Amino acid sequence: MRFRIAVAGLVLAASSGSARAQGVANTNCKNVTADACQQVVDLYNYMMPQLGIGLTGGNTTLAQGGSMGGRTLGLMPKIAVDVRFNIVMGGFPNLQTPTVTSPLATAPPAARAFTTKATPIPLPSFDVAVGVFKGFPMGVTNVGGVDVLLSAAYIPSLTLNSITIAPDSPLKIGYGLRVGILQEGLVSPGLGFSFIQRGLPKTTITGKAGTTTVAIKDLDFKATSWRLTVSKSLLLFGLAAGVGQDKSSASTGIAITPPTPVPAVSFTGLKQPVTRTNYFVDVSMNLLILKIVATGGMVSGGTIKTYNSFDTPADKSRMYGSVGVRVGL
């Protein structure tokens, strides 16, 4: 899985043309391991926003514009459950062997130029929407309907070659609301505004690269998103489109333990916040209570600083897509 490859890269960066630095050196990266440490920090800053795109995707509920509406047969709230795979057209830096400096060195390592390789990054998503308020009648539609939104992210405990992934808990639940500006009907489109907060389980990743042990400690990743969406079902097919914003934040600690007598490096408080604009379009096939949905989207904007430079900047616009199924009652 590409997520595991990304994790492996974060670990391997510590084992192993000049360009102007885009950011400042991390002051925790010192002495013999300074270059290896700085590569780990930059790789973390480079990859976290891409994982954020995979976590949030596009529409909060596949193929949905406005609110869900009233109750099914007047008995139970309308429910939509969707499972999708988001695939980010990402990039992964080609790692370089770190330089070894003097234990007495106080200056940061020289900034380097990294090439990157196009790398699709898939992440699964599980989402539920529950209509809790139909809204107020207005002509042939309703306004002001409310849906409760839930999502789930899962990371298993596993050992992959020399890498151990240990989440505090394997499951993380996200939550939010959608307010219907217009409920979709026979002649009216659906139009709505949604807000949701998602996250990944807090995770520690430990691995070995040669005789060096690297730990990414208590990685805590959250993403807060809002969406303005419109949809219209056309018998067998449906269309939905939207625009929104994703504000993601990640924090972690880094520990690098080389063989003695080289001193270890350990620090916390490494953060990576970024805010990006998100555009997307859903195309769906309607099969009774089942919808098969394909999504195409793009994120852009935000500023992501790195000390080393990359031929593809960390904050470049990224395309993504998803395929999924939605069941509604």
VENHU-V971253 format. One record per helix or strand. SS is the DSSP state (@ for helix, = for strand). FROM is the first residue (numbers start at 1). LEN is the number of residues. If there is no record, write none. Layout:
BEGIN
ss->SS from->FROM len->LEN
ss->SS from->FROM len->LEN
END
This chain:
BEGIN
ss->@ from->2 len->11
ss->= from->18 len->1
ss->@ from->31 len->26
ss->= from->71 len->2
ss->= from->76 len->2
ss->= from->79 len->15
ss->= from->112 len->3
ss->= from->116 len->18
ss->= from->136 len->3
ss->= from->141 len->3
ss->= from->146 len->9
ss->= from->158 len->3
ss->= from->163 len->5
ss->= from->171 len->12
ss->= from->190 len->20
ss->= from->212 len->23
ss->= from->237 len->21
ss->= from->265 len->7
ss->= from->274 len->14
ss->= from->290 len->11
ss->= from->309 len->2
ss->= from->318 len->11
END
